[in-house]
């Protein structure tokens, strides 16, 4: 692989490790755990992996030459730092015994089922240290959920003498990892399964997982782009920029980017849901800010919009839930119909309230809400141009006010969607260190015969030496939720905490940011220089850990 000058220099960076992982390691077990909800149901579904203790790794004594082969899978969307998890795992198992081998299953969980794999050698690993992307072995969204898949996976794992499998993924992927761990434990196959918390969306976090990897790099990448737009906005002074940001299930990215760049408006889906706001109410609020700024001679501004906003507007959320159930039950009848017949079919099968909501939506949005779901049964909200929908409705509202003499300014909108731009960026120092430590933690979980665990690293606002590495039973994070019309055990998603310091900081400042031009221009991620510049965690993490 030909490297850029930055990549070549970056490959020499040696990620820093917590003290507990720097030399000989000892595992310290805490108290037994229970799931965050539906304890009896989760316990019944996971009798072999429920109630296990938390684990922390601390400096130990002695060495081990334990012999083992390990497999690794990248699952779901890309996130900066994934390669460093693999590098940390590789170095961790090689430190135990140089004969240990690491196999990568290609293109996600499907590689396990289809027996597509490669051995990850030191030469290959060295090519990918501190790089972005998942291109070392590729990723995919195949769900591991059937006995047939589990058994096909077992065949290749036993053929390669692999006794432990590491799955790097988000909440859905780690839920599947937990199901797989339980199945292999119940069958006494002698195959451990360990997860690692990945998602740039930031919604895989809780008391044990302070942040998911990739969130730091992705938000800093987006913040640079937003800052560039804000500077252009403040230079031309004639456009309103509507910027949609990744984050289907939670608004963590939008909130973090707002704290870094101080836009005029940042919508938070969770707040909109709690306040039961309608789409028209949201539009009126934005139009009001536009009008007030125009009256003050500022006919320009920036608006941040979470990708999943549509699902959080309560009336539309209720519609989507019924659509999910309808398509899960009658999708085969529906898919073969012509578009207009599909619309009629949906209107006839929805409740009166949801049919009324569906009927008021612009045709394009209604169409997107009724299309096929993603592999997890979710609406593909990234396909809905929410930023254009909202700006068009703001323009219509301002035109209505202009006709009534309530608005005299000009309104010109530009649109942006930042998603893929942040998923494969070269990891920040924080993510490079954090991911490498997660990989090393996964190696130690395997060495200590743990299965059904997720590797964790805590205390991450402190210097790296003071970080605390360990593992948490995946069942501890689970509850029962409705998916595709059926109640299933899943890891509970972490939404923006409306009582938390990050959100309250936004609330305390947003009137000022709306009325004035308070933009901050973060600039690009810095890899070399003062620690105060290069190694800082996100604003969200700093505020949460104060």
VMD Tcl script that draws the C-alpha trace (Angstrom):
set ca {
  {0.00 0.00 0.00}
  {1.49 3.33 -1.08}
  {1.43 5.86 1.74}
  {1.09 9.62 1.72}
  {3.73 11.63 3.56}
  {1.28 12.08 6.44}
  {0.53 8.35 6.58}
  {4.19 7.44 6.47}
  {4.97 9.77 9.36}
  {1.84 8.75 11.22}
  {2.68 5.05 11.05}
  {5.60 5.68 13.41}
  {3.26 6.94 16.15}
  {3.26 4.56 19.11}
  {-0.13 4.66 20.83}
  {0.00 5.25 24.57}
  {-1.41 2.62 26.94}
  {-2.95 2.74 30.43}
  {-0.61 1.55 33.18}
  {-2.72 -1.54 33.66}
  {-1.82 -2.74 30.14}
  {1.82 -1.67 29.93}
  {3.49 -4.76 31.36}
  {2.31 -7.91 33.06}
  {-1.44 -7.75 33.59}
  {-3.72 -9.04 36.32}
  {-7.51 -9.19 36.03}
  {-9.50 -7.96 39.03}
  {-13.16 -8.96 39.14}
  {-15.89 -6.81 40.64}
  {-19.43 -7.58 41.68}
  {-21.91 -9.59 39.66}
  {-23.99 -7.53 37.24}
  {-27.54 -7.41 35.93}
  {-29.12 -5.98 32.78}
  {-30.31 -2.36 32.63}
  {-33.88 -3.54 32.08}
  {-36.10 -6.62 31.79}
  {-33.77 -8.55 34.13}
  {-35.77 -11.77 34.30}
  {-36.31 -11.95 30.55}
  {-32.67 -11.21 29.71}
  {-31.46 -13.72 32.31}
  {-33.72 -16.40 30.85}
  {-32.41 -15.71 27.33}
  {-28.73 -15.64 28.39}
  {-28.36 -18.18 31.22}
  {-24.67 -18.84 30.44}
  {-23.49 -15.24 30.08}
  {-25.77 -13.31 32.46}
  {-24.68 -11.84 35.79}
  {-20.94 -12.03 35.17}
  {-18.68 -9.54 37.02}
  {-17.04 -6.38 35.75}
  {-13.32 -6.81 35.08}
  {-10.47 -4.30 35.47}
  {-6.89 -4.86 34.33}
  {-4.14 -3.73 36.71}
  {-0.36 -4.20 36.77}
  {0.52 -7.80 37.62}
  {3.50 -10.08 37.89}
  {4.93 -12.88 35.81}
  {4.39 -13.83 32.19}
  {2.41 -16.37 30.21}
  {2.99 -18.24 26.98}
  {-0.64 -19.20 26.42}
  {-1.16 -20.52 22.91}
  {-4.27 -19.40 21.01}
  {-5.62 -18.36 17.64}
  {-8.04 -15.43 17.43}
  {-10.47 -14.24 14.75}
  {-11.63 -10.65 14.23}
  {-14.59 -9.08 12.43}
  {-15.34 -5.45 11.55}
  {-19.11 -5.02 11.57}
  {-21.29 -2.15 10.41}
  {-20.28 1.34 9.32}
  {-16.69 2.50 9.40}
  {-15.28 4.48 12.33}
  {-11.82 6.04 12.71}
  {-9.51 3.85 14.77}
  {-10.77 0.41 13.77}
  {-7.37 -0.56 12.42}
  {-5.78 0.35 15.75}
  {-8.14 -2.01 17.57}
  {-6.86 -4.77 15.29}
  {-3.24 -3.66 15.85}
  {-3.74 -3.59 19.62}
  {-5.28 -7.07 19.57}
  {-2.47 -8.39 17.35}
  {0.26 -6.94 19.58}
  {-1.58 -8.16 22.67}
  {-1.83 -11.80 21.62}
  {1.71 -11.82 20.18}
  {3.03 -10.51 23.50}
  {1.47 -13.55 25.18}
  {3.03 -15.91 22.68}
  {4.73 -15.11 19.36}
  {3.18 -18.26 17.86}
  {-0.34 -16.91 18.39}
  {-2.19 -16.09 15.17}
  {-4.83 -13.51 14.23}
  {-7.27 -14.15 11.38}
  {-9.45 -11.45 9.84}
  {-12.83 -12.41 8.42}
  {-13.43 -10.45 5.24}
  {-16.21 -7.94 4.62}
  {-17.87 -8.24 8.00}
  {-19.83 -11.04 9.69}
  {-20.60 -12.49 6.26}
  {-16.94 -13.49 6.02}
  {-17.39 -15.76 9.04}
  {-20.47 -17.42 7.59}
  {-19.00 -17.76 4.09}
  {-15.53 -18.80 5.33}
  {-13.76 -15.83 3.73}
  {-10.69 -14.94 5.76}
  {-6.98 -14.09 5.77}
  {-4.21 -14.40 8.32}
  {-3.10 -10.98 9.57}
  {0.69 -10.95 9.55}
  {3.04 -8.45 11.15}
  {3.95 -7.07 7.73}
  {0.29 -6.40 6.92}
  {-0.52 -5.02 10.37}
  {2.37 -2.52 10.14}
  {0.89 -1.11 6.92}
  {-2.29 -0.07 8.73}
  {-1.15 1.31 12.09}
  {-2.84 4.62 12.94}
  {-4.77 4.73 9.66}
  {-8.45 5.42 9.09}
  {-10.95 3.18 7.36}
  {-11.73 -0.50 7.59}
  {-10.00 -1.49 4.35}
  {-7.56 -3.93 5.99}
  {-10.28 -6.61 5.99}
  {-13.42 -4.69 5.01}
  {-16.74 -4.47 6.83}
  {-20.34 -5.53 6.24}
  {-23.81 -5.49 7.78}
  {-24.71 -9.18 7.78}
  {-26.57 -9.94 11.02}
  {-25.43 -13.00 12.95}
  {-28.74 -14.25 14.31}
  {-29.56 -17.75 13.07}
  {-28.39 -21.17 14.26}
  {-27.36 -21.99 10.70}
  {-25.02 -18.96 10.67}
  {-23.62 -19.83 14.10}
  {-22.86 -23.36 12.99}
  {-21.28 -22.25 9.71}
  {-19.08 -19.92 11.76}
  {-18.15 -22.73 14.14}
  {-16.99 -24.88 11.20}
  {-14.34 -22.40 10.07}
  {-13.35 -21.41 13.61}
  {-12.66 -25.02 14.50}
  {-10.92 -25.64 11.19}
  {-8.50 -22.78 11.93}
  {-8.25 -23.76 15.60}
  {-9.65 -20.33 16.56}
  {-10.83 -20.34 20.16}
  {-11.80 -16.65 20.44}
  {-13.64 -14.23 18.14}
  {-13.58 -10.44 18.49}
  {-16.44 -8.47 16.93}
  {-15.90 -4.73 16.49}
  {-19.23 -2.97 16.07}
  {-22.03 -0.80 17.40}
  {-24.98 -1.67 19.61}
  {-26.65 -4.02 17.12}
  {-23.39 -5.79 16.24}
  {-22.48 -6.25 19.90}
  {-25.99 -7.52 20.64}
  {-25.35 -10.15 17.97}
  {-21.96 -10.86 19.57}
  {-23.71 -11.51 22.88}
  {-26.21 -13.88 21.25}
  {-23.34 -15.73 19.56}
  {-21.37 -15.94 22.83}
  {-24.40 -17.41 24.59}
  {-24.97 -19.97 21.84}
  {-21.35 -21.17 21.81}
  {-21.27 -21.28 25.62}
  {-24.50 -23.29 25.76}
  {-23.11 -25.75 23.21}
  {-19.78 -25.93 25.09}
  {-17.86 -25.36 21.86}
  {-14.96 -23.69 23.67}
  {-15.18 -20.52 21.53}
  {-15.07 -17.16 23.30}
  {-16.75 -14.07 21.81}
  {-15.65 -10.55 22.80}
  {-16.96 -7.18 21.54}
  {-15.51 -3.69 21.08}
  {-17.65 -0.50 21.19}
  {-17.59 1.24 17.81}
  {-19.82 3.94 16.32}
  {-19.23 7.53 15.32}
  {-22.85 8.26 16.28}
  {-21.88 8.17 19.97}
  {-25.00 6.25 21.01}
  {-23.13 3.22 22.39}
  {-22.22 4.52 25.82}
  {-23.29 4.12 29.42}
  {-21.77 4.03 32.90}
  {-19.12 1.60 31.70}
  {-18.52 2.86 28.14}
  {-17.58 6.54 28.33}
  {-17.44 6.93 24.56}
  {-17.51 4.73 21.50}
  {-14.45 4.83 19.30}
  {-14.47 7.01 16.21}
  {-16.74 9.67 17.74}
  {-13.76 11.86 18.67}
  {-12.21 11.86 15.18}
  {-15.48 12.09 13.25}
  {-16.82 15.06 15.20}
  {-13.49 16.88 14.92}
  {-13.53 16.24 11.17}
  {-17.09 17.54 10.84}
  {-16.32 20.51 13.10}
  {-13.46 21.51 10.81}
  {-15.83 21.44 7.81}
  {-18.54 23.34 9.69}
  {-15.99 25.91 10.82}
  {-14.87 26.36 7.21}
  {-18.50 26.89 6.15}
  {-19.06 29.33 9.03}
  {-16.03 31.34 7.96}
  {-17.29 31.42 4.38}
  {-20.75 32.32 5.70}
  {-19.29 35.19 7.71}
  {-17.29 36.32 4.67}
  {-20.03 36.30 2.00}
  {-22.82 37.21 4.45}
  {-25.65 36.20 2.12}
  {-26.40 32.51 2.65}
  {-28.06 30.31 5.24}
  {-26.28 26.97 5.42}
  {-28.39 23.96 6.44}
  {-26.01 21.19 7.51}
  {-27.24 17.65 8.17}
  {-24.96 15.51 10.31}
  {-24.79 11.75 10.83}
  {-26.66 10.39 13.81}
  {-29.79 8.37 13.05}
  {-30.69 7.32 16.56}
  {-29.24 10.15 18.65}
  {-28.02 13.74 18.29}
  {-24.60 13.36 19.93}
  {-22.69 14.37 16.77}
  {-24.78 17.50 16.21}
  {-24.45 18.51 19.86}
  {-20.67 17.96 19.94}
  {-20.18 19.88 16.67}
  {-22.30 22.73 18.03}
  {-20.16 22.92 21.17}
  {-17.06 23.05 18.98}
  {-18.28 25.59 16.39}
  {-21.14 27.62 17.96}
  {-23.58 27.76 15.01}
  {-26.66 29.98 15.03}
  {-29.04 27.02 15.42}
  {-28.56 23.39 16.42}
  {-31.58 21.11 16.52}
  {-31.50 18.30 19.09}
  {-33.87 15.46 18.22}
  {-34.29 14.27 21.81}
  {-35.46 17.74 22.92}
  {-37.92 17.95 20.04}
  {-39.36 14.58 21.03}
  {-39.65 15.49 24.71}
  {-41.41 18.77 23.91}
  {-43.72 17.06 21.40}
  {-42.86 19.61 18.71}
  {-44.39 19.42 15.26}
  {-42.45 19.93 12.06}
  {-44.26 23.25 11.58}
  {-43.21 24.42 15.05}
  {-39.57 23.64 14.28}
  {-39.82 25.55 11.00}
  {-41.40 28.57 12.71}
  {-38.59 28.74 15.27}
  {-35.90 28.66 12.58}
  {-37.76 31.21 10.47}
  {-38.00 33.45 13.53}
  {-34.22 33.39 13.99}
  {-33.72 34.11 10.29}
  {-36.10 37.07 10.47}
  {-34.51 38.54 13.60}
  {-31.01 38.25 12.15}
  {-32.19 39.83 8.89}
  {-33.69 42.73 10.83}
  {-30.29 43.22 12.49}
  {-28.54 43.28 9.11}
  {-27.36 39.65 9.21}
  {-29.02 37.79 6.37}
  {-26.89 34.69 6.86}
  {-26.37 31.86 9.30}
  {-25.75 28.17 9.96}
  {-28.16 25.44 11.10}
  {-27.10 21.97 12.30}
  {-29.63 19.17 11.82}
  {-29.28 15.59 13.14}
  {-29.76 12.93 10.49}
  {-32.49 11.15 12.46}
  {-34.56 14.25 13.22}
  {-37.62 13.05 11.29}
  {-37.99 9.95 13.49}
  {-37.96 12.05 16.68}
  {-40.81 14.36 15.71}
  {-43.47 12.59 17.80}
  {-46.25 12.46 15.24}
  {-43.84 11.17 12.57}
  {-42.19 8.81 15.06}
  {-45.55 7.19 15.79}
  {-46.16 6.90 12.05}
  {-42.77 5.24 11.50}
  {-43.37 2.73 14.30}
  {-46.65 1.64 12.73}
  {-45.04 1.56 9.28}
  {-42.26 -0.65 10.64}
  {-44.80 -3.14 11.98}
  {-46.90 -2.94 8.82}
  {-43.96 -3.60 6.50}
  {-42.63 -6.36 8.74}
  {-45.98 -8.17 8.57}
  {-47.12 -7.36 5.03}
  {-43.94 -6.31 3.20}
  {-44.28 -9.03 0.54}
  {-47.80 -7.85 -0.40}
  {-46.64 -4.23 -0.51}
  {-43.36 -4.42 -2.46}
  {-44.82 -5.62 -5.75}
  {-47.27 -2.71 -6.04}
  {-46.76 0.41 -8.14}
  {-45.77 3.56 -6.15}
  {-49.25 5.10 -6.22}
  {-50.83 1.78 -5.26}
  {-48.30 1.48 -2.43}
  {-49.43 4.87 -1.10}
  {-53.09 3.81 -1.23}
  {-52.23 0.50 0.46}
  {-50.45 2.28 3.30}
  {-53.25 4.84 3.80}
  {-55.79 2.03 3.99}
  {-53.83 0.03 6.57}
  {-52.70 2.83 8.92}
  {-54.62 4.07 11.92}
  {-56.59 7.28 11.31}
  {-54.08 9.46 13.22}
  {-51.04 8.10 11.41}
  {-52.77 8.10 8.03}
  {-53.49 11.81 8.54}
  {-49.81 12.49 9.33}
  {-48.69 10.44 6.32}
  {-51.04 12.40 4.09}
  {-49.56 15.77 5.09}
  {-45.94 14.84 4.33}
  {-44.25 15.95 1.12}
  {-44.46 13.13 -1.42}
  {-40.70 12.50 -1.44}
  {-40.49 12.17 2.35}
  {-43.59 9.96 2.51}
  {-42.06 7.75 -0.16}
  {-38.79 7.40 1.75}
  {-40.57 6.49 4.98}
  {-42.38 3.65 3.21}
  {-39.39 2.12 1.42}
  {-37.46 -0.98 2.46}
  {-35.71 -0.89 5.84}
  {-32.03 -1.38 6.58}
  {-30.80 -4.79 7.88}
  {-31.81 -3.79 11.43}
  {-35.37 -2.88 10.42}
  {-34.80 0.90 10.57}
  {-35.96 3.62 8.20}
  {-33.03 4.67 6.00}
  {-33.18 8.26 7.18}
  {-29.87 9.20 5.54}
  {-31.77 9.05 2.23}
  {-34.26 11.68 3.40}
  {-32.98 15.17 2.54}
  {-34.14 16.65 5.83}
  {-31.96 19.72 5.41}
  {-33.67 20.60 2.12}
  {-37.12 19.78 3.47}
  {-36.64 22.14 6.40}
  {-35.05 24.97 4.39}
  {-37.85 24.77 1.79}
  {-40.44 24.99 4.56}
  {-38.56 27.92 6.17}
  {-38.50 29.69 2.78}
  {-42.27 29.16 2.43}
  {-42.88 30.48 5.95}
  {-40.76 33.58 5.31}
  {-42.62 34.21 2.04}
  {-45.88 33.97 3.97}
  {-44.58 36.51 6.50}
  {-43.32 38.77 3.70}
  {-46.80 38.87 2.17}
  {-48.11 39.96 5.57}
  {-45.41 42.61 5.94}
  {-43.70 40.75 8.80}
  {-40.43 40.06 6.95}
  {-38.46 42.14 4.49}
  {-35.17 40.27 4.15}
  {-33.75 37.93 1.55}
  {-33.33 34.22 2.18}
  {-30.92 32.05 0.19}
  {-30.16 28.53 1.40}
  {-27.29 26.14 0.73}
  {-27.32 22.50 1.80}
  {-24.72 20.05 3.07}
  {-24.69 16.51 4.46}
  {-21.60 15.43 6.38}
  {-21.54 11.68 6.83}
  {-19.02 9.61 4.94}
  {-16.51 12.47 5.21}
  {-15.88 11.58 8.85}
  {-16.14 7.78 8.95}
  {-12.68 6.94 7.60}
  {-10.57 9.91 8.69}
  {-7.11 9.25 10.10}
  {-7.75 8.78 13.82}
  {-6.98 11.57 16.24}
  {-4.40 10.90 18.94}
  {-7.30 10.21 21.30}
  {-8.87 7.59 19.03}
  {-5.48 6.09 18.10}
  {-4.70 5.57 21.81}
  {-8.22 4.58 22.82}
  {-8.62 1.99 20.06}
  {-5.20 0.46 20.62}
  {-6.05 0.09 24.32}
  {-9.40 -1.50 23.42}
  {-7.59 -4.06 21.28}
  {-5.16 -4.83 24.08}
  {-8.08 -5.13 26.52}
  {-9.81 -7.59 24.18}
  {-6.61 -9.68 24.16}
  {-6.57 -9.74 27.96}
  {-10.26 -10.71 28.13}
  {-9.48 -13.64 25.86}
  {-6.41 -14.58 27.92}
  {-8.60 -14.56 31.05}
  {-11.15 -16.90 29.44}
  {-13.94 -14.32 29.25}
  {-16.79 -14.58 26.79}
  {-19.85 -12.38 26.26}
  {-17.81 -9.34 27.34}
  {-17.10 -5.99 25.72}
  {-13.67 -4.42 26.03}
  {-13.77 -1.02 27.77}
  {-11.43 1.83 28.68}
  {-12.51 4.40 31.28}
  {-11.22 7.61 32.93}
  {-10.50 8.92 29.43}
  {-10.34 12.63 30.25}
  {-7.22 11.97 32.34}
  {-3.70 11.40 30.95}
  {-3.44 8.05 29.17}
  {-1.41 6.52 32.02}
  {-4.45 6.95 34.26}
  {-6.96 5.34 31.90}
  {-8.56 2.17 33.29}
  {-8.92 -0.81 30.99}
  {-11.20 -3.79 31.50}
  {-14.36 -5.51 30.35}
  {-18.12 -5.37 30.89}
  {-20.60 -8.24 30.37}
  {-22.67 -7.31 27.31}
  {-25.84 -8.54 29.02}
  {-25.40 -5.73 31.56}
  {-26.29 -3.20 28.81}
  {-29.31 -5.01 27.42}
  {-33.08 -4.67 27.60}
  {-36.04 -5.81 25.49}
  {-37.21 -3.64 22.58}
  {-39.53 -4.07 19.62}
  {-37.65 -4.72 16.38}
  {-39.45 -5.57 13.12}
  {-42.62 -6.10 15.11}
  {-41.02 -8.58 17.55}
  {-39.66 -8.04 21.07}
  {-35.92 -8.77 21.07}
  {-32.99 -8.40 23.49}
  {-30.82 -5.46 22.42}
  {-28.22 -3.12 23.86}
  {-29.98 0.04 25.01}
  {-29.04 3.04 22.88}
  {-27.72 6.12 24.68}
  {-29.61 9.26 23.67}
  {-28.57 12.83 24.43}
  {-29.18 13.43 28.13}
  {-31.32 16.56 28.37}
  {-30.24 16.93 32.01}
  {-26.56 16.51 31.16}
  {-23.93 19.24 31.07}
  {-23.27 19.09 27.29}
  {-26.90 19.80 26.42}
  {-27.31 22.37 29.20}
  {-24.22 24.18 27.87}
  {-25.92 24.42 24.47}
  {-29.15 25.69 26.05}
  {-27.27 28.32 28.06}
  {-25.67 29.73 24.91}
  {-28.06 29.24 22.04}
  {-29.95 32.54 22.31}
  {-26.65 34.40 22.12}
  {-25.41 32.21 19.25}
  {-28.69 32.79 17.37}
  {-28.68 36.57 17.79}
  {-24.97 37.17 17.29}
  {-22.23 35.69 15.14}
  {-20.11 33.72 17.60}
  {-18.55 31.20 15.24}
  {-15.48 29.17 16.21}
  {-13.22 27.77 13.51}
  {-11.57 24.61 14.96}
  {-9.33 23.88 11.98}
  {-7.99 20.41 11.10}
  {-7.09 17.65 13.55}
  {-3.54 18.08 14.86}
  {-1.35 15.01 15.30}
  {1.90 16.62 16.48}
  {2.40 19.44 18.91}
  {1.37 20.44 22.42}
  {-0.70 17.88 24.33}
  {-3.23 20.64 25.05}
  {-3.91 20.82 21.31}
  {-3.37 17.26 20.10}
  {-4.67 14.97 22.84}
  {-7.85 16.68 23.98}
  {-11.05 14.60 24.14}
  {-14.36 15.90 22.84}
  {-16.23 18.75 24.54}
  {-18.97 16.25 25.37}
  {-16.60 13.95 27.24}
  {-14.95 16.83 29.08}
  {-18.28 18.22 30.26}
  {-19.64 14.80 31.25}
  {-16.54 13.97 33.31}
  {-16.24 17.32 35.12}
}
mol new
graphics top color blue
foreach p $ca { graphics top sphere $p radius 0.5 }
foreach p [lrange $ca 0 end-1] q [lrange $ca 1 end] { graphics top cylinder $p $q radius 0.2 }
display resetview
